[in-house]
Amino acid sequence: VCVHRVRSCSSIRFIKSKYVCVFDKSALKFSHQQRLFRASAVSCGQIVQFKLSDIGEGITEVTVKEWYIKEGDSVSQFDSICEVQSDKASVTITSRYDGIIRKLHYNLDEIAYVGKPLVDIEIDASKGVAPEEDVVETPAMSHEEHTHQEIKGHKTLATPAVRRLAMENNIKLSEVVGTGKDNRILKEDILNYLAKQTGAILPPSPKAEILPPLPKSETVPAAPKDKARKIPVPVSRPIAFSGKDKTEAITGFHKAMVKTMSAALKIPHFGYCDEIDLTQLVQLREELKPLAQTRGVKLSFMPFFIKAASLGLLQYPILNASLDESCQNITYKASHNIGVAMDTEQGLIVPNVKNVQVCSVFEIASELNRLQSLGSAGQLGTNDLTGGTFTLSNIGTIGGTYTKPMILPPEVAIGALGKIQVLPRFNGKGEVFKAQIMNVSWSADHRIIDGATMARFSNLWKSYLENPALMLLDLK
């Protein structure tokens, strides 16, 4: 028997015979005794509704910020589908199936809800990629699968831009060795892997190039900066006068700020302010900046502020604690996860540097560079934005001297740093000298912290910054 066309439709199969050739009776008899064709072996593609699963932290809705695929594109397991942003972090959603994208359920900047379909994927059922129950109800993926692309127990860390580059060049991230922090895969790692596969010779990365600092005699003196004469420049944004009021929903990081600050108002704050003479620290930083730059790291004052705070927290652990909602128990945090407030286009975000108590100043600076780069690109992950135990806010980068910072629950203290000013001061001989002065404003939870404790901590932190050599005695 010759079958010209075999067509299957859902669970009902049709066999259309156009030509039937009968050779003899025995052949017909044999065909009745044995099944020559199994219709179940021929099947067509089936549509899977890939649902947005729980990404942790109690998040129920997210904003779709970028699609990495479009309708008609082919995707494989662990390929990046889109980037979504909650009120806490940005997360890259990856595919669970091999197939073809048939429908995108959301446009850019639309709200997607956990448990609702995100995309429709047509899969080949004959490959056995997913069981029949998965076609109807897609099981929720774990938080680790979304953020790290867990492949056979290996967590692949990479930013959405790097994942996009890998996808465009058909590179599996699991085959690339990451050189970043915690084996994070960087753009240079993808390019180097691609060069090995194609035999291409890539130019050296600017970050990897180490240049010795110029001798002092050859150094070109920088033009003196007069900070007092700086004139604020208005932000160049289009101004539209429509004559009508505009109402928009509070989303993203702004929504998180509403929740956090509403909870902060329930805490009885008290403030403490002081000024710090950073003259020696300014000189030390100028000496260390070229050395840090040769390692590809930008060295600011903040790593010194953070490390000094961690040394102070070792002496006053009550400032690195949390209070439960019933105000019955205090938890002293073992790790110093010090948050740094950042002003971004998405709003105020506070990523934190993990385990500062075991980090060097250089390691803190390197991590700050990473957090600032991801924060500017809106690609900070949940791990970067959660788990903070103490916070410093450097409002001085914008302006101002004193402020009244709000505590970020469940933390119990926060410090705000003013701008560094050149002001006249008196030395021990009564002589006037030019000093680099910075003001600091502390806020603490008065339910468990008293003013004397806050003052003693501030004095210790101040001593480390005014005499940086003292930090060497307590560094571990």
VONUFI-848547 format. One record per residue (C-alpha): residue in one letter; x, z, y. Coordinates in steps of 0.2 Angstrom, whole numbers. Each point is the difference from the previous one (the first is absolute). Layout:
+------+-------+-------+-------+
: bapa :    c1 :    c3 :    c2 :
+------+-------+-------+-------+
:    A :     X :     Z :     Y :
...
+------+-------+-------+-------+
END
This chain:
+------+-------+-------+-------+
: bapa :    c1 :    c3 :    c2 :
+------+-------+-------+-------+
:    V :     0 :     0 :     0 :
:    C :     7 :    -5 :    17 :
:    V :    -7 :    10 :    15 :
:    H :     2 :    -9 :    16 :
:    R :    -4 :    14 :    12 :
:    V :    -2 :    19 :    -2 :
:    R :    -7 :    10 :    14 :
:    S :    -4 :    18 :     1 :
:    C :   -11 :     9 :    13 :
:    S :     0 :    18 :     1 :
:    S :    -6 :     7 :   -17 :
:    I :    -9 :   -16 :    -5 :
:    R :    11 :   -14 :    -7 :
:    F :    -5 :   -18 :    -1 :
:    I :     9 :   -13 :   -12 :
:    K :    -4 :   -18 :     5 :
:    S :     5 :   -13 :   -13 :
:    K :     2 :   -18 :     6 :
:    Y :     8 :    -7 :   -16 :
:    V :    -2 :     7 :   -18 :
:    C :    10 :    -9 :   -14 :
:    V :    -5 :     4 :   -18 :
:    F :    13 :    -4 :   -13 :
:    D :    -8 :     5 :   -16 :
:    K :   -12 :    13 :    -7 :
:    S :    14 :    12 :    -5 :
:    A :     5 :     1 :    18 :
:    L :   -17 :     4 :     6 :
:    K :    -2 :    13 :   -13 :
:    F :    16 :     8 :     5 :
:    S :    -5 :     0 :    18 :
:    H :   -15 :    10 :    -4 :
:    Q :    10 :    13 :   -10 :
:    Q :    13 :     3 :    13 :
:    R :    -1 :     2 :    19 :
:    L :    11 :   -13 :     8 :
:    F :    -3 :     6 :    18 :
:    R :    -1 :    17 :     7 :
:    A :   -10 :    -1 :    17 :
:    S :     6 :    18 :     5 :
:    A :    18 :    -6 :     1 :
:    V :    -5 :   -12 :    15 :
:    S :    -4 :    10 :    16 :
:    C :     0 :    -3 :    18 :
:    G :     6 :    11 :    15 :
:    Q :    -9 :    16 :     4 :
:    I :    -2 :     8 :    17 :
:    V :     7 :    18 :     2 :
:    Q :    -6 :    10 :    15 :
:    F :    17 :     9 :     5 :
:    K :    -6 :    16 :     8 :
:    L :     9 :    10 :    13 :
:    S :     4 :    16 :   -10 :
:    D :     4 :    17 :     6 :
:    I :    17 :     1 :     9 :
:    G :     0 :    19 :     2 :
:    E :     0 :    12 :    14 :
:    G :   -19 :     0 :     0 :
:    I :    -1 :   -17 :     8 :
:    T :   -17 :    -9 :    -2 :
:    E :     3 :   -15 :    12 :
:    V :    14 :   -11 :     6 :
:    T :     3 :   -14 :    13 :
:    V :     6 :   -16 :    -7 :
:    K :    15 :    -4 :    10 :
:    E :     7 :   -16 :    -9 :
:    W :    -4 :   -11 :   -14 :
:    Y :    15 :    -6 :   -10 :
:    I :   -11 :   -13 :   -10 :
:    K :   -14 :   -12 :     4 :
:    E :   -14 :    -7 :   -11 :
:    G :     6 :   -12 :   -13 :
:    D :    18 :     9 :    -1 :
:    S :     6 :     4 :   -17 :
:    V :     6 :    18 :    -2 :
:    S :     9 :    10 :   -14 :
:    Q :     0 :    19 :    -4 :
:    F :     8 :    11 :    13 :
:    D :     0 :   -14 :    13 :
:    S :    -5 :     6 :    18 :
:    I :   -18 :    -4 :     4 :
:    C :    -2 :     8 :    17 :
:    E :     6 :    14 :    12 :
:    V :   -13 :    13 :     4 :
:    Q :     1 :    14 :    13 :
:    S :    -9 :    17 :    -1 :
:    D :     0 :    14 :    12 :
:    K :    16 :     7 :    -8 :
:    A :    11 :   -15 :    -6 :
:    S :     2 :   -18 :    -4 :
:    V :    -1 :    -5 :   -18 :
:    T :     3 :   -17 :    -9 :
:    I :   -13 :    -4 :   -13 :
:    T :     7 :    -9 :   -15 :
:    S :    -9 :   -11 :   -13 :
:    R :    -4 :     7 :   -18 :
:    Y :    -4 :   -18 :    -7 :
:    D :     8 :   -17 :    -2 :
:    G :   -13 :   -13 :     7 :
:    I :    -6 :    -9 :    15 :
:    I :    -8 :     7 :    15 :
:    R :   -17 :    -6 :     2 :
:    K :    -7 :    11 :    14 :
:    L :     6 :    12 :    14 :
:    H :   -13 :    13 :     4 :
:    Y :     7 :     5 :    17 :
:    N :     7 :    -8 :    15 :
:    L :    14 :     7 :    10 :
:    D :    -3 :    17 :     9 :
:    E :   -16 :     3 :   -10 :
:    I :    -3 :    16 :    -9 :
:    A :     1 :     0 :   -19 :
:    Y :    -7 :    14 :   -10 :
:    V :     7 :     9 :   -16 :
:    G :    -9 :    -6 :   -15 :
:    K :    -6 :   -16 :     8 :
:    P :     6 :   -18 :    -5 :
:    L :    15 :    -5 :     9 :
:    V :     3 :   -17 :    -7 :
:    D :    -7 :   -11 :   -15 :
:    I :    13 :    -6 :   -12 :
:    E :    -3 :   -13 :   -13 :
:    I :    10 :     4 :   -16 :
:    D :     3 :    -9 :   -16 :
:    A :    -9 :    10 :   -13 :
:    S :     9 :    -9 :   -14 :
:    K :    16 :     8 :     5 :
:    G :    -8 :    17 :    -3 :
:    V :     6 :     7 :    17 :
:    A :   -15 :    11 :     2 :
:    P :   -13 :     6 :   -12 :
:    E :   -18 :    -4 :     2 :
:    E :    -5 :    16 :     8 :
:    D :    14 :    -3 :    13 :
:    V :    -9 :   -16 :     5 :
:    V :   -15 :    10 :     5 :
:    E :     7 :    16 :     6 :
:    T :    18 :     1 :     6 :
:    P :     8 :    17 :    -4 :
:    A :     8 :     9 :    15 :
:    M :    19 :    -2 :     2 :
:    S :    10 :    15 :     4 :
:    H :     8 :     4 :    17 :
:    E :    17 :    -4 :    -8 :
:    E :    -4 :   -17 :    -5 :
:    H :    -6 :    -4 :    18 :
:    T :    15 :     6 :     9 :
:    H :    14 :    -2 :   -11 :
:    Q :    -5 :   -14 :   -13 :
:    E :     4 :    10 :   -15 :
:    I :     7 :   -12 :   -13 :
:    K :     4 :     8 :   -17 :
:    G :     3 :    17 :     7 :
:    H :    11 :    -7 :    14 :
:    K :    -6 :     2 :    18 :
:    T :     5 :   -14 :    12 :
:    L :     1 :     5 :    18 :
:    A :    -1 :   -14 :    13 :
:    T :    -9 :    -4 :    16 :
:    P :   -14 :   -13 :     1 :
:    A :    11 :   -12 :     8 :
:    V :    13 :     1 :   -14 :
:    R :   -14 :    -2 :   -13 :
:    R :    -6 :   -15 :     9 :
:    L :    18 :    -8 :     0 :
:    A :     1 :     4 :   -18 :
:    M :   -17 :    -8 :    -4 :
:    E :     4 :   -16 :    10 :
:    N :    16 :    -2 :   -11 :
:    N :    -8 :     4 :   -16 :
:    I :    11 :    16 :    -2 :
:    K :    -5 :    15 :   -10 :
:    L :     4 :    16 :     9 :
:    S :     4 :     9 :   -16 :
:    E :    15 :   -12 :    -3 :
:    V :     8 :     4 :    17 :
:    V :    11 :    14 :     3 :
:    G :    -4 :    10 :    16 :
:    T :    14 :     6 :    11 :
:    G :   -11 :    10 :    13 :
:    K :    -5 :    18 :    -1 :
:    D :    -7 :     5 :   -16 :
:    N :     5 :   -17 :    -7 :
:    R :   -12 :    -8 :    12 :
:    I :     1 :   -19 :     0 :
:    L :     5 :    -8 :    16 :
:    K :    -1 :   -17 :     7 :
:    E :    19 :    -3 :    -3 :
:    D :    -2 :     5 :   -18 :
:    I :   -13 :   -14 :    -2 :
:    L :    11 :   -13 :     8 :
:    N :    15 :     5 :   -10 :
:    Y :   -10 :    -1 :   -16 :
:    L :    -6 :   -17 :     5 :
:    A :    18 :    -5 :     4 :
:    K :     5 :     4 :   -17 :
:    Q :   -14 :    -9 :    -8 :
:    T :     3 :   -16 :    10 :
:    G :    19 :     1 :     3 :
:    A :    -2 :     0 :    19 :
:    I :    12 :     9 :    11 :
:    L :    -9 :    11 :    13 :
:    P :     8 :     5 :    16 :
:    P :     5 :    19 :     0 :
:    S :   -14 :    11 :     7 :
:    P :     3 :     7 :    17 :
:    K :    -3 :    18 :    -7 :
:    A :    13 :    -1 :   -13 :
:    E :    13 :    -6 :    12 :
:    I :    12 :    14 :     4 :
:    L :     9 :    -2 :    16 :
:    P :    14 :    13 :     6 :
:    P :    -4 :     8 :    17 :
:    L :    10 :    -7 :    14 :
:    P :    15 :    10 :     7 :
:    K :    -4 :    10 :    15 :
:    S :    11 :   -10 :    11 :
:    E :   -10 :   -16 :    -5 :
:    T :   -17 :     8 :     1 :
:    V :   -10 :    -7 :    15 :
:    P :    -7 :    14 :    10 :
:    A :   -19 :     0 :     0 :
:    A :    -9 :    -1 :    17 :
:    P :    -6 :    17 :     6 :
:    K :   -18 :     3 :    -4 :
:    D :   -10 :     9 :    14 :
:    K :   -15 :     7 :   -10 :
:    A :    -7 :     6 :    16 :
:    R :    -2 :   -17 :     8 :
:    K :    -9 :    -7 :   -15 :
:    I :   -17 :    -7 :     5 :
:    P :   -14 :    -1 :   -13 :
:    V :    -5 :   -17 :    -4 :
:    P :   -18 :    -4 :    -4 :
:    V :    -4 :    -5 :   -18 :
:    S :    -3 :   -19 :     0 :
:    R :   -17 :    -1 :    -7 :
:    P :   -14 :   -12 :     5 :
:    I :   -13 :     9 :    11 :
:    A :   -18 :    -7 :    -2 :
:    F :   -13 :     5 :    12 :
:    S :   -16 :    -4 :    -9 :
:    G :   -11 :    11 :    10 :
:    K :    -7 :     8 :   -17 :
:    D :     3 :    16 :    -9 :
:    K :     9 :    -2 :   -17 :
:    T :    -3 :    10 :   -15 :
:    E :    11 :     0 :   -16 :
:    A :     1 :    11 :   -15 :
:    I :    15 :    12 :    -2 :
:    T :    10 :    -6 :   -15 :
:    G :    17 :     1 :    -7 :
:    F :    13 :    13 :     7 :
:    H :   -12 :     4 :    14 :
:    K :   -13 :     6 :   -12 :
:    A :    13 :    11 :    -8 :
:    M :     5 :     7 :    17 :
:    V :   -18 :     5 :     3 :
:    K :    -1 :    10 :   -16 :
:    T :    17 :     8 :     2 :
:    M :    -2 :     5 :    18 :
:    S :   -18 :     7 :    -3 :
:    A :     8 :    11 :   -14 :
:    A :    14 :     5 :    12 :
:    L :   -12 :     7 :    13 :
:    K :    -5 :    13 :   -13 :
:    I :    18 :     7 :     1 :
:    P :     4 :    13 :    13 :
:    H :    15 :    -7 :     8 :
:    F :    14 :     8 :    11 :
:    G :    14 :    -9 :     9 :
:    Y :    18 :     4 :     4 :
:    C :    11 :   -11 :    11 :
:    D :    19 :     0 :     3 :
:    E :    14 :   -12 :     6 :
:    I :    15 :    -6 :   -10 :
:    D :    17 :    -5 :     7 :
:    L :     4 :   -15 :   -11 :
:    T :    17 :    -4 :     9 :
:    Q :    11 :     2 :   -15 :
:    L :   -13 :    -8 :   -12 :
:    V :     0 :   -15 :    12 :
:    Q :    19 :    -2 :    -1 :
:    L :     0 :     2 :   -19 :
:    R :   -14 :   -13 :    -3 :
:    E :    10 :   -13 :    11 :
:    E :    15 :     3 :   -11 :
:    L :   -10 :    -2 :   -16 :
:    K :   -11 :   -15 :     5 :
:    P :    13 :   -13 :    -4 :
:    L :     4 :     7 :   -17 :
:    A :   -19 :     1 :    -5 :
:    Q :    -2 :   -18 :     7 :
:    T :    14 :    -6 :   -12 :
:    R :   -11 :     7 :   -14 :
:    G :   -15 :    -9 :     6 :
:    V :    -9 :    15 :     7 :
:    K :    -6 :     3 :    18 :
:    L :     4 :    18 :     4 :
:    S :   -11 :     9 :    13 :
:    F :    -2 :    18 :     5 :
:    M :   -15 :     3 :   -11 :
:    P :    10 :     2 :   -17 :
:    F :    10 :    14 :     9 :
:    F :   -17 :     8 :     6 :
:    I :    -7 :    -1 :   -18 :
:    K :    15 :     7 :    -9 :
:    A :     2 :    15 :    12 :
:    A :   -19 :     3 :    -2 :
:    S :     3 :     1 :   -19 :
:    L :    14 :    12 :     2 :
:    G :   -11 :    11 :    10 :
:    L :   -14 :    -1 :   -12 :
:    L :    11 :     7 :   -14 :
:    Q :     1 :    16 :    11 :
:    Y :   -18 :     0 :     5 :
:    P :   -10 :    -7 :   -15 :
:    I :   -17 :     5 :     7 :
:    L :     1 :   -15 :    12 :
:    N :     1 :   -11 :   -15 :
:    A :   -15 :     7 :    -9 :
:    S :   -19 :    -4 :    -1 :
:    L :   -15 :    11 :     1 :
:    D :   -15 :    -2 :   -11 :
:    E :   -18 :    -3 :     7 :
:    S :    -5 :    17 :    -4 :
:    C :    15 :     7 :     9 :
:    Q :     4 :    11 :   -15 :
:    N :    16 :    -8 :    -7 :
:    I :    16 :    -7 :     8 :
:    T :    10 :   -13 :   -10 :
:    Y :    18 :    -1 :     5 :
:    K :     6 :   -18 :    -3 :
:    A :    16 :    -3 :    -9 :
:    S :     3 :   -17 :     7 :
:    H :     3 :    -4 :    18 :
:    N :   -10 :   -15 :     3 :
:    I :     2 :    -2 :    18 :
:    G :   -12 :   -12 :     9 :
:    V :     4 :   -11 :    15 :
:    A :   -14 :    -6 :    11 :
:    M :     1 :   -19 :     4 :
:    D :   -10 :   -10 :    12 :
:    T :    -5 :   -17 :    -8 :
:    E :   -12 :   -14 :     4 :
:    Q :   -11 :     8 :   -14 :
:    G :     0 :    17 :     9 :
:    L :     8 :    16 :    -2 :
:    I :     8 :     2 :   -17 :
:    V :    11 :    14 :    -7 :
:    P :    11 :    -5 :   -15 :
:    N :    12 :    14 :    -7 :
:    V :    18 :     0 :    -6 :
:    K :    -1 :     8 :   -17 :
:    N :    12 :    15 :    -5 :
:    V :     9 :     1 :    16 :
:    Q :     8 :    16 :    -7 :
:    V :    11 :   -10 :   -12 :
:    C :     3 :   -15 :    12 :
:    S :    15 :    -3 :    11 :
:    V :    -2 :    -6 :    18 :
:    F :     4 :   -18 :    -5 :
:    E :   -12 :     0 :   -14 :
:    I :   -14 :     6 :    12 :
:    A :     5 :   -13 :    12 :
:    S :    -1 :   -14 :   -14 :
:    E :   -17 :     6 :    -5 :
:    L :    -6 :     1 :    18 :
:    N :     5 :   -18 :     2 :
:    R :   -10 :    -5 :   -15 :
:    L :   -16 :    10 :     5 :
:    Q :     1 :    -8 :    18 :
:    S :     2 :   -18 :    -7 :
:    L :   -15 :     3 :   -12 :
:    G :   -10 :     9 :    14 :
:    S :     2 :   -15 :    12 :
:    A :    -5 :   -12 :   -13 :
:    G :   -15 :    11 :    -5 :
:    Q :     6 :     1 :   -18 :
:    L :     3 :    19 :    -3 :
:    G :    -6 :     6 :   -16 :
:    T :   -10 :    15 :    -5 :
:    N :    15 :     9 :    -6 :
:    D :     9 :    -2 :    17 :
:    L :   -15 :     7 :    10 :
:    T :    -5 :    15 :   -11 :
:    G :     8 :    16 :    -6 :
:    G :     7 :     5 :    17 :
:    T :     4 :    18 :     3 :
:    F :     7 :     1 :    18 :
:    T :    -1 :   -13 :    14 :
:    L :    11 :    -5 :    15 :
:    S :    -8 :   -12 :    14 :
:    N :    12 :    -8 :    11 :
:    I :   -11 :    -4 :    15 :
:    G :    16 :    -1 :    11 :
:    T :     2 :   -18 :    -6 :
:    I :   -15 :    -5 :    11 :
:    G :     2 :    13 :    14 :
:    G :    -4 :    18 :     5 :
:    T :     9 :    17 :    -2 :
:    Y :   -13 :    12 :    -7 :
:    T :   -16 :    -2 :   -10 :
:    K :   -12 :     9 :   -11 :
:    P :     1 :    -7 :   -18 :
:    M :   -14 :     3 :   -12 :
:    I :     4 :     6 :   -18 :
:    L :    -3 :   -11 :   -14 :
:    P :   -10 :     9 :   -14 :
:    P :     5 :     7 :   -12 :
:    E :    17 :     3 :     9 :
:    V :     2 :    15 :    11 :
:    A :    12 :    -6 :    14 :
:    I :     5 :   -15 :    10 :
:    G :    13 :    -4 :    13 :
:    A :     0 :   -13 :    14 :
:    L :    16 :    -6 :     8 :
:    G :     1 :    -6 :    18 :
:    K :    11 :   -13 :     8 :
:    I :    19 :     4 :     2 :
:    Q :     4 :     2 :    19 :
:    V :    16 :     2 :     9 :
:    L :    -2 :    16 :    10 :
:    P :    12 :    12 :    10 :
:    R :     4 :    16 :    -9 :
:    F :    12 :    14 :     2 :
:    N :    14 :     4 :   -12 :
:    G :     7 :    17 :    -4 :
:    K :    11 :     0 :    15 :
:    G :   -14 :    -4 :    12 :
:    E :     5 :   -18 :     2 :
:    V :   -13 :   -14 :     1 :
:    F :     1 :   -13 :   -14 :
:    K :   -10 :   -15 :    -6 :
:    A :   -10 :     5 :   -15 :
:    Q :   -11 :   -10 :   -13 :
:    I :   -16 :    10 :     0 :
:    M :   -14 :    -2 :   -12 :
:    N :   -16 :    10 :     0 :
:    V :    -9 :     5 :   -16 :
:    S :   -18 :     6 :    -2 :
:    W :    -5 :     9 :   -16 :
:    S :   -18 :     4 :    -7 :
:    A :    -3 :    12 :   -14 :
:    D :   -15 :     7 :   -10 :
:    H :    -2 :    17 :     8 :
:    R :    -9 :     6 :   -16 :
:    I :    16 :     2 :   -10 :
:    I :    14 :    -3 :    13 :
:    D :     4 :    11 :    15 :
:    G :     9 :    -4 :    16 :
:    A :    16 :     9 :    -5 :
:    T :     2 :   -10 :   -16 :
:    M :    -3 :   -16 :     9 :
:    A :    13 :     5 :    14 :
:    R :    13 :     5 :   -13 :
:    F :    -2 :   -17 :    -9 :
:    S :     1 :    -9 :    16 :
:    N :    16 :     9 :     6 :
:    L :     8 :    -4 :   -17 :
:    W :    -5 :   -18 :     1 :
:    K :     7 :    -1 :    18 :
:    S :    17 :     8 :    -5 :
:    Y :     2 :   -14 :   -13 :
:    L :    -3 :   -14 :    12 :
:    E :    10 :     8 :    15 :
:    N :    15 :     3 :   -12 :
:    P :    -1 :   -13 :   -13 :
:    A :    16 :     7 :    -8 :
:    L :   -10 :    15 :    -5 :
:    M :   -11 :   -11 :   -12 :
:    L :    15 :    -3 :   -11 :
:    L :     1 :    19 :    -4 :
:    D :   -18 :    -1 :    -8 :
:    L :    -1 :   -18 :    -7 :
:    K :    -2 :     0 :   -19 :
+------+-------+-------+-------+
END
